[in-house]
Amino acid sequence: MDQAEKDKLRVLLDYWVEHNTEHGEEFREWAEKAKSFGETGVHDGLMEACEEMGKANSSLLRALEKLKGD
């Protein structure tokens, strides 16, 4: 991978983490709304998605740290 590709990948990883964080916040917001409507199953599904998004971000951040270490 040449330097230009590494630079682009760093930018993409940063973007993906930020993007996922925003989605996770939206999931949490809508989960609470669903819960207030009595939709506990929807709430639980959205909260699970939020947790999975957090796990994805952890993986992306590890990849970013490895890339920065090169």
N, C-alpha and C positions, 0 to 999 in steps of 0.2 A: 504494500500500500504506500503510495507516495505521500508527501507532506500535504499536498492540497486535499487529498482524500481524507487524511487524518483530521485536518482542520474542519472539513465539512462534517465528518462524523461527530466531532466534539460539539459542533453547533447543533446537529440533529439530536444528539443525546440530551443536551440541555433543553432543547425545545420539547422533546418527548416527555421529559420529567415534568416540566412546567405544565404541559398540556394535560398529562394524566392527573396532576394535582388538581387542576381546575375541574376536570371531570369528576374526580373523587369528591370534591366539595359539592358539586351539583347532585351527585348520587345521594350524599348525606342529607342535603336539603330536601330532596324529593322523598327520601325515606321517611323523614320526620313528617312531611305532609301526608304521605300515605298512612302512616301510623295514626295521625289525627283523624283520618277518615275511617279508621277501623280496619284498614287493609294491612294487617300484621304480616301476612305472607309476602306482600309486595315490599314492605319495610325490610323484612329479613333478607330478601333477595338483593335489594339495593345495598344493604349494609355489607352483605357478602361480596358484592361487586366492588364496593369501596375498599374492603380489606385486600382483595385480590389486586386492585390497582396499586395499593401501597406496596405489595410484594413485587409487582412489576417494576415499580419505581426503584425499589432497593436493588433489583438486578441491574437496571439501567445505570444506576449510580455506581455500582461496582464496576461495570464495564467502562464507565467514564473515568473512574480512578485508574484503572489499568491502562487505559489509553493515554492518560496524562503522564503515567509513569514511564512510557516509552521514550 
